[in-house]
């Protein structure tokens, strides 16, 4: 329960922000005339509950006025996502990735990438901590700051670079946006997966050309130059054949010449 009193408000007890985020002994119009009051430089953040306390009395100042019941509020979002961020297909690489999204209005954005989803969730759930780390600027790789956000008529893009991603792994990105005034009162989107592809892929699947008791030949093509491994096993072989087993020739059938280990491949 709120235990504030008129005297506490007059003394600015517990008041937040700078001195102009409070009204102290300010003139008050009477006669039922509507009066607008502006409090500035309050330095509030989102996702935190605040209360507005307003006390009035007559010109005598004898502490016999009235204190309105606390008005609870959250800081309004200066910008919002109309379409949440998504990774642009085929845009990820060891260097980085692209995301796109649609915002409600023009402004600026900040973003960061995390190795573990739990890290991303932690910052997503605690926006002030995210802002303290990455806003308004930072010197971190793979954490673009103050990039342009366009209005709802176009897609906005996030360009992550210098990330040092590993092939075949998944990372998690957070994107925060706000308006043109940079008031720390924007919106943060839920973690977005960035899936980094495997280091090489088949552009055409291996197909047998010729099979003889001592030799088997096949044809394939790959997306980029690299190395190749191949073994032959019995059809009823039950053990898990993983990448390491193929590369080491574990349980391969035939002589050592009936397997390929680290043979160069080209892109054709």
N, C-alpha and C positions, 0 to 999 in steps of 0.2 A: 504493500500500500504506500501511496505517496504521502510524505509527511511535510511537504514544503509549506511554508507560510509566506505571507506578504512580506514580512521583514527579510526572509531569506532571499526572495526575488529582488527586493530593493538593494540588498547587499551583493547581488550577483553571485550568490553562493552556488558553486557547482557549474557556473556558466561555461560554455564551450566557446572556442574560437577566439578571434581578436576582439578588441574593445568595441568595434563597430558591429559585432554580432550580439549586441544587447542594447536595450533602450533604458536609459537611466534618467529618471525625473524628466521625461519628455513631455512637452505640452500635449494636452488631450482636449479634443473638441467635445463640446457637449451638445445638448439639444437633439440627440439621436442622429447626428450627422455622421455618415460613413467616413471612415478614415483608414487609409492604407499605410501599413508600416513595413519597412524593408530592413531586414537584418543581413549584414554582409560579412564576408570573410569568416564564415562559421567553420570551414574545414571539416565538413561532415563526410562520411563515407556511406556507401550502400551496404545493404544487408545488415544493418545495425538499427535497432529501434531507438528513437529519440522521443522526447516530450517537449512541447512548447508550454511554457508557463507565462501567464499574463496576469498582472495585478494592476488594479486602478483604484484611485481614491480622489478626493476633492483637492482643492488648492491648499488646504490647511496642512496636509501632510502629517496627520496624527495617527497613522497606521490603523485606520478604521474603515478601510475600503474592502474590496472583494477580490479574491483570487479565483480565477476560472479553474475548473477541474482540468488536470493535465491533458493536453491534446497529443496523442501519440502519432508518430509519422515515420515513414522511411523516406530516404532521398529518392526523388524521381529519376528514372533513367534518362540520360541526355541523348541516348541513341539505343536502338534495339535491332536485333537480327530479324529480318523477314524470312530469310532462308538460312539455316545454320551452315557453318563452314563444312566443306567436303574436300577431300583430296582430288585434285585434277587427275583424271585417269592417265596412267603411264608417265606421270611427271616426277616420280620419286627416283632418286639415285643416291650413291654414297655422298654426294655433295649436299643434297637437300631435296626440296619438294615444293610444289605449288598447292595452295588451297584457294577456293573461291567461295563467296557468300554474297548475300544481298542484305543491305542495311536500310534502315528506315529513312535515314537522312545523311548528308555528307558529314565528314568529320575525319577522325584519325583513329589508328588502330595500333595495338601492341600484341605480340605473340611470342610464344616460347614452346620448345619441344622437350619432352621428358622421356627418359628410358623406360620407366615403369608407369603403368596406369595409376598405381596408388599415389605416386608423386603428383600426377596431374589432378587427380581427384582432390588431393589435399589443398592445392592452390585454388581449384575451382570452388571449393567449399569455403575458402577464406580469401575473398577478393582483396581486402586490405593488404594481406601478405604478398599477393601477386603484384599489386601496385608498388609496394615498398621495394620489391626486388627488381622490377623491370621498367618502372615508370618514373619520370617522364623520358629518361634516356638510360642507356646502359652500354657497356663495352663488351658484351658477351656475344660469342658466335651463335648463329642459329636462333637469334632472338630479335627479330626486326622490331624497331620502335618508331612510333610516330609516322607510320606509313599512311598513304592516302586512302580514305574510304569515300566512295562515291554514293550517290543517292540511289533510290529504288529502281531507277530506270536502267541501271547497268550492274554488272557483276563487279564486286571488289575482289582483289587478289592479294594473297600473302605469299611472299617469295622467301622461303627459307634457304639460306646458303651457308657454306662452311660448316655443315653439320657433322661431317665425319660418320655418317651412318654405316652400319654393316649390312652386307647383302643378307637377304632371307630373314630379316628381323622386322618387328613392328614397334613403332614409336607412337607417342601420344602428344598431340598439340593442343594448346589453349589459345584462343583468340579473344581479345578484349577490344571493344570499340566504344567511342563516345563522340560527342559533337565537336563543333569547331572551337569551343571555348576552353577545352581541356580542364574539366572541373572534377575529375576523378568520380564521375557519376554516370558511367556508361554501363554496358552489359557485357558479360562474359559467357561464352558458349561452352557447352559440355565438351569434354575431351574428344578429339577427332583422331582416328587411327591414320597413321602414315605407314603404309606397308611397303617396305623396300623389296624389290624383286630379287630373285635368285641371280647369281653372278652370270649365268648363261642359261639359255633355254633352247629347246628344239624348235626350229622353224619348220622342219618336217620330221615326223617320227621315224625311228630306225625301222627299216624293212629289209627282210632277208633277200639276198640276191641268189646265193648258191649255197647248198649244204651238202657236204660229203663226210664220210666217217672221220676224216682227219682235219677237215677245214670247213669253216662257215664264214660267209661274207655277208655284209649288210651295208646299207646306204643310209645316210642321215644328213641333215644340215643344221647348223647352229646359228644363233643370232650374232655371236661375236667370236673372234678367234680365242682359243683356249686350249685345254687338255681334255683327253678322253680316256675312259677306263671301260672295259667290257669283260665279262666272264660268262661261261656256260655252266648251268647247274641242272640237276635232275628235275623233271617236272613235278615230282612229288616231294621236293625238298621243302621241309617244314619250318626251318629256322628263319627268323626275320633277316631278310637281306637288305641291309641299310647301306648308306653311302660308303661307310668305312669298310664294310664287308666287300663291296665291289672293288674299291680302290686297293685293298690288300689281297684280293683274290681268295678270300676265305671260302672254303668248301667248293672252290672252282673245279669243274670237271676237266680231265685231260692233262696234257703236259703244259709246261709254262708257256709254250708257243700258242696255246689255245686260250689266251687271254691278252688283253691290251691294257697296259698300265702307263698312264701319263703320255699317251700319244697326242701329238699336236693336232688340233683341228683348225680349220679356217672358216670363214664366214660364208662360203659358197655352198 
